[in-house]
Amino acid sequence: MRNLKPVLSLFAAAIIFSGCVTTHRSGNPHGLPPGQQKKIYGTKSAKPFAPGQQKKQ
């Protein structure tokens, strides 16, 4: 019974702290500036790739 209490407390701490980790990055997924994405995709304007020009959903 003595060994069970530290194991349960470590397990509870792991569950609590695992909720604090975020993996979602905001911005574009490729990490490129809008002008570089424009060149890659061959469009005339970088506006669709700029995060400040996107509508919130």
C-alpha positions, -999 to +999 in steps of 0.1 A: +000+000+000+029+023+006+043+018-029+009+026-044+006+061-031+037+076-048+029+058-080-006+072-081+006+107-072+032+106-101+005+093-124-019+121-114+009+147-119+017+134-153-020+137-163-023+172-150+009+185-167+003+167-200-027+190-206-004+221-205+015+211-236+004+226-269+016+216-303-005+238-325+014+266-342-004+297-354+004+312-387+013+294-419+021+257-416+053+259-438+070+287-419+075+307-451+068+344-455+038+353-477+060+366-505+079+333-507+047+313-507+034+335-536+065+326-556+061+289-549+024+287-559+028+311-588+000+336-578+002+373-585-007+384-550+007+374-516-026+386-499-041+350-496-010+338-478-007+367-453-023+358-419-034+393-413-055+393-444-075+361-435-110+362-421-115+347-387-137+317-387 
